[in-house]
Each structure stands twice: as structure tokens, then as C-alpha cells.
């Protein structure tokens, strides 16, 4: 039981570290920057997105 829990923790830690590196990779930066600006952009009617 303890061995399988240890293996599961190692797998989950690996997935978490992979997700962090994926999110902070340079290839994703432009996508995340664009998404971060969405609430500040005006729509076609001249109103802000809410």
C-alpha cells in the first residue's frame, strides 16, 4: 500500500511540474498575454467586455 501511494505521489508531482513548465514556456507567453488583455479590450459597440 505504501509503495503504491509513493508511486502515485511521484506521478502527480511529475504532472504538476510538467504543467508548470508548460504554462511558463515561451511558446505559451503570447497566448496567455492575449488572454490577459481580453477584459481590457473594447467590443465592436465601444463597450468593455464584462
MDTraj code that builds the backbone (N, CA, C; nanometers):
import mdtraj as md
import numpy as np

residues = "UNK UNK UNK UNK UNK UNK UNK UNK UNK UNK UNK UNK UNK UNK UNK UNK UNK UNK UNK UNK UNK UNK UNK UNK UNK UNK UNK UNK UNK UNK UNK UNK UNK UNK UNK UNK UNK UNK UNK UNK UNK UNK UNK UNK UNK UNK UNK UNK UNK UNK".split()
xyz = np.array([
    [0.0824, -0.1199, 0.0000],
    [0.0000, 0.0000, 0.0000],
    [0.0864, 0.1258, 0.0000],
    [0.1876, 0.1306, 0.0856],
    [0.2731, 0.2486, 0.0947],
    [0.3511, 0.2680, -0.0354],
    [0.3924, 0.1600, -0.0982],
    [0.4667, 0.1700, -0.2242],
    [0.3800, 0.2323, -0.3326],
    [0.2539, 0.1874, -0.3434],
    [0.1657, 0.2414, -0.4474],
    [0.1328, 0.3884, -0.4212],
    [0.1213, 0.4275, -0.2945],
    [0.0977, 0.5682, -0.2633],
    [0.2194, 0.6521, -0.3002],
    [0.3374, 0.5999, -0.2767],
    [0.4596, 0.6710, -0.3136],
    [0.4711, 0.6894, -0.4638],
    [0.4364, 0.5851, -0.5383],
    [0.4405, 0.5937, -0.6840],
    [0.3381, 0.6951, -0.7328],
    [0.2198, 0.6933, -0.6745],
    [0.1158, 0.7887, -0.7134],
    [0.1598, 0.9320, -0.6855],
    [0.2218, 0.9563, -0.5721],
    [0.2708, 1.0910, -0.5394],
    [0.3768, 1.1344, -0.6396],
    [0.4680, 1.0450, -0.6770],
    [0.5712, 1.0791, -0.7751],
    [0.5102, 1.1122, -0.9105],
    [0.4100, 1.0362, -0.9517],
    [0.3429, 1.0634, -1.0798],
    [0.2727, 1.1979, -1.0754],
    [0.2005, 1.2272, -0.9675],
    [0.1300, 1.3545, -0.9560],
    [0.2263, 1.4727, -0.9483],
    [0.3378, 1.4547, -0.8785],
    [0.4385, 1.5609, -0.8734],
    [0.4968, 1.5863, -1.0126],
    [0.5210, 1.4791, -1.0864],
    [0.5716, 1.4931, -1.2226],
    [0.4735, 1.5658, -1.3125],
    [0.3452, 1.5337, -1.2994],
    [0.2435, 1.6031, -1.3787],
    [0.2358, 1.7506, -1.3419],
    [0.2449, 1.7812, -1.2143],
    [0.2402, 1.9202, -1.1700],
    [0.3592, 1.9992, -1.2238],
    [0.4779, 1.9425, -1.2124],
    [0.5975, 2.0108, -1.2619],
    [0.5897, 2.0297, -1.4130],
    [0.5394, 1.9297, -1.4834],
    [0.5214, 1.9411, -1.6283],
    [0.4246, 2.0529, -1.6620],
    [0.3134, 2.0633, -1.5883],
    [0.2150, 2.1684, -1.6129],
    [0.2741, 2.3068, -1.5862],
    [0.3553, 2.3188, -1.4837],
    [0.4188, 2.4480, -1.4537],
    [0.5138, 2.4873, -1.5669],
    [0.5966, 2.3953, -1.6110],
    [0.6875, 2.4268, -1.7209],
    [0.6115, 2.4582, -1.8489],
    [0.5022, 2.3888, -1.8742],
    [0.4213, 2.4157, -1.9928],
    [0.3617, 2.5557, -1.9858],
    [0.3074, 2.5919, -1.8707],
    [0.2425, 2.7220, -1.8558],
    [0.3426, 2.8372, -1.8664],
    [0.4653, 2.8179, -1.8198],
    [0.5647, 2.9241, -1.8207],
    [0.6558, 2.9192, -1.9432],
    [0.6289, 2.8315, -2.0381],
    [0.7150, 2.8220, -2.1559],
    [0.6980, 2.9447, -2.2447],
    [0.8000, 2.9768, -2.3188],
    [0.7964, 3.0940, -2.4057],
    [0.6941, 3.0797, -2.5173],
    [0.6675, 2.9583, -2.5600],
    [0.5701, 2.9379, -2.6671],
    [0.4286, 2.9742, -2.6225],
    [0.3984, 2.9629, -2.4941],
    [0.2651, 2.9915, -2.4422],
    [0.2485, 3.1380, -2.4039],
    [0.3574, 3.2126, -2.3937],
    [0.3526, 3.3503, -2.3444],
    [0.2574, 3.4377, -2.4262],
    [0.2645, 3.4315, -2.5580],
    [0.1791, 3.5176, -2.6403],
    [0.0313, 3.4830, -2.6218],
    [0.0004, 3.3557, -2.6076],
    [-0.1386, 3.3151, -2.5866],
    [-0.1909, 3.3663, -2.4534],
    [-0.1114, 3.3537, -2.3483],
    [-0.1539, 3.3994, -2.2168],
    [-0.1588, 3.5518, -2.2092],
    [-0.0669, 3.6203, -2.2759],
    [-0.0712, 3.7666, -2.2786],
    [-0.1975, 3.8156, -2.3485],
    [-0.2340, 3.7508, -2.4572],
    [-0.3559, 3.7866, -2.5292],
    [-0.4794, 3.7633, -2.4418],
    [-0.4834, 3.6524, -2.3727],
    [-0.5965, 3.6230, -2.2845],
    [-0.6032, 3.7216, -2.1680],
    [-0.4891, 3.7669, -2.1201],
    [-0.4866, 3.8619, -2.0089],
    [-0.5395, 3.9988, -2.0505],
    [-0.5274, 4.0324, -2.1780],
    [-0.5757, 4.1620, -2.2264],
    [-0.7233, 4.1614, -2.2622],
    [-0.7862, 4.0459, -2.2728],
    [-0.9258, 4.0389, -2.3152],
    [-1.0207, 4.1253, -2.2316],
    [-1.0132, 4.1254, -2.0994],
    [-1.1062, 4.2090, -2.0228],
    [-1.0872, 4.3584, -2.0465],
    [-0.9732, 4.3998, -2.0969],
    [-0.9451, 4.5417, -2.1169],
    [-0.9812, 4.5903, -2.2560],
    [-1.0067, 4.5001, -2.3472],
    [-1.0384, 4.5383, -2.4842],
    [-1.1835, 4.5811, -2.4952],
    [-1.2063, 4.6732, -2.5891],
    [-1.3426, 4.7183, -2.6131],
    [-1.4052, 4.6327, -2.7217],
    [-1.5355, 4.6115, -2.7094],
    [-1.6067, 4.5340, -2.8110],
    [-1.6371, 4.6245, -2.9303],
    [-1.7024, 4.5701, -3.0301],
    [-1.7329, 4.6467, -3.1507],
    [-1.8301, 4.7605, -3.1213],
    [-1.9139, 4.7473, -3.0203],
    [-2.0101, 4.8511, -2.9843],
    [-1.9458, 4.9616, -2.9013],
    [-1.8180, 4.9502, -2.8692],
    [-1.7496, 5.0519, -2.7918],
    [-1.7604, 5.0312, -2.6421],
    [-1.8133, 4.9180, -2.5985],
    [-1.8242, 4.8906, -2.4566],
    [-1.7193, 4.7881, -2.4190],
    [-1.6786, 4.7951, -2.2940],
    [-1.5815, 4.6980, -2.2446],
    [-1.6479, 4.5646, -2.2204],
    [-1.5705, 4.4574, -2.2349],
    [-1.6190, 4.3241, -2.2017],
    [-1.6332, 4.3131, -2.0502],
    [-1.7410, 4.2585, -2.0063],
    [-1.7588, 4.2404, -1.8615],
    [-1.7944, 4.0985, -1.8296],
])
top = md.Topology()
chain = top.add_chain()
for i, resn in enumerate(residues, 1):
    res = top.add_residue(resn, chain, resSeq=i)
    for name in ("N", "CA", "C"):
        top.add_atom(name, md.element.get_by_symbol(name[0]), res)
traj = md.Trajectory(xyz[None], top)
